[in-house]
Amino acid sequence: MLTVSILGATGSIGASTVDLLAQHKDRFRVGSVVGGRDAVALGKLAREMNASFAAVADETAAPALAEALSGSGIPSGAGESAVLEAVARDADIVVAAVSGAAGLKPTHAALRLGRTIALANKESLVCAGDAFMRDAKRYNALLLPVDSEHNALAQALGGGPIADVAKMTITASGGPFRTWTRERIAAASAAEAAKHPTWSMGMKINIDSASLMNKGLELIEAHHLFAIGHDRLDVIVHPQSIVHGLITWRDGAVTAGLAMPDMRVPIAHCLGLGDRLTIDRGRGLDLAATGSLTFEPADETRFPCLRISRSALADGGAAPTVMNAANEIAVAAFIRGAISFYGIAEVVERACEHFAPIYRAAPADIDEALAIDAEVRTWSEQTLPETRAAG
């Protein structure tokens, strides 16, 4: 029996993980479960999975969580200290699925304990990739990629040497605006941007997918996970979301990772630790029924966030840290109607240009990454009126 703790248990990745664990109760038990604000949902989940501990990040949700767990005997807590306590409790595998930069501290805390980490929080590597990978080696922690693209790349790589790889390519569905004109995209609402054609994710991630920023973040994640240069990483649009990642070898051969767009597939690969888990689901991948798979280049003119993220990866240092912080502020501003869709790219690019001469070196540790993150967030929020005026 392996003990699995879930950080971000009430999100989409958490739900897929819980579904898998419920299908394999003979192999897994649930340790800690951590949520953000929804104490009622977290309490219900903790009861159903007989978790050993529950923590909610929002301190004000402590009474609601305690009430939701009343009579269950499951201990609980709220706030950052409780989240870190949840991480510190015994676990063989930690599913790190907290969204955004908020996932840095708990994910790094698990890493320092030498845990096996099923990593869905890409921002850990975007904001502090050098420090994370260095510390993973130092504490003998195993990082397993949960993102469908990186998991497909890992499987397609099959232990082959990176030196033999000419190119790694991740795919993008193209999001809801794949066929839209630039003019129509410019007038898009947050509700339209959040309508992802393939995946069921949170609103922020859906909007990152609509802008293709999500693909930029994934390129940076791949750079750190596979220790591969930015010039050997690429993105291609694939609307069917069947091919998730491709390895082009130096002899011209290509190995691809294919699966139905179901996050339980990469999660199962991580939880299996080398064994294949059976997934009780509906229709599997049937290529004859699918009929055709199509591909097209990513358009960096209509989707400038991809261009900006590629530049941040090439620049290295703290550029990805700055970019991510500015993007989180910009997306939140777009959701509340403060800026237009293309205002997101404006905010991010302005922040990258402003902070480029200030922060050149990569953050030395998590604390420095979070300090940069906080400064960029404040600056980006303060410059939002300039973005509105420009728009």
C-alpha positions, 0 to 999 in steps of 0.5 A: 500500500502506498500513501498518496497526499494530494495538494490541490485536491478540490481542483480538476487534477485532484478530482482525477487523482481521487477517481484513480485512487478510488479504483485502486483501493487495494494499492493506495491509501490517502494521506493529506488532502489540501484545498484552497478555499472550498472547505465544504468540498474538501471536507466531503472529499476527506471523509469519502477517501478517509484521509489522515489530515485535511488542510485549507489554505484560506485561514478564514475557512477553518471553522467551515472545514472543522464543521464539515469534518465534525465527527469524522475524527479527521484532524484539520487545519487552515492557513500556510502552516496547516498546508505545510503540516499536511505536506510533512505528514507521511506520504510515498507520493505527493500529487502537487496540483496547487495552481499558480505560484501559490504551489511553490512553497508546499511543492518545495517542502515535499521535495525537501523531504525527498518525496516522490512528486507527481508534478502538476504545478508547472509554476514551480519550475517556471518560477524557480526551475534551477533551484527546484532541480538542484534541490531535487537532486540534493534531497533525492526527490523524484519528479514525475510529470503529470502534465499530459505533454510532459508525461507523453514526452517522458514515455516517448523518450523511453530512457533514451539519451537527451543527446540523441534528441533533435527536438521535443515538441508539445502539442496545443489544442489551439484553445477556443480562439484557434480559428478566430481573427485577431480583431475578434480575439481582441473583443473576447470576454473572459467567459469566451476565453474560458471555454476550452474545447478539450480539457476541463480545467480551472478558469485561470488555466483555461484563459492561459490556454486561450492565450497560448501562455500555457504552452509557453509555461510548458516549454519552460517546464520541459526545459528544466525537466529534461535538461534540454535547450530552448532551441530544441523545444517547439509547439505545434497546434493539434486540435484533436488533443490525441498526440500530446508530445513528440520526440524527434531523434537526430536520425529523423525518426519520431516517437509520439505519445498518444492518448485520449484527452483524459488526465487520468492517463498521465496521473496513472502513469505517475502513481504506478511508479513503473507499473501500468494501472488499469483505468475504468473509463469509457471509450479508449483511443480508437484511431479508426474512429477518430479518423484523422489527426491534424496539425498546424503551426502556432500563430505567435501574431494572434497569440503573442503570449507564446512569443513572450514566453519563448523569449523569457525562456531564451533569456533565462535567469529571472525572466520566467519568474517575472513573466509568470507573476505578471501573467497571473496579475494580468489574467485576474485583471482580464477576468474582472474586466479591467483589461482586454484579452490582448491587455494580458500580453501587454502587461506581461511584456511591459513587466519583462522589459521593466525588470530585465535589467533589475533581475538577471540571475535566476532566483537562488532559492524559493524565498528569492523567487517568491520575493521577485514574484511579489514585487512584480505582482505589485508593479504589474497591478499598479501599471494596469491603468497604463494598459487600459489607456493603451487599449 
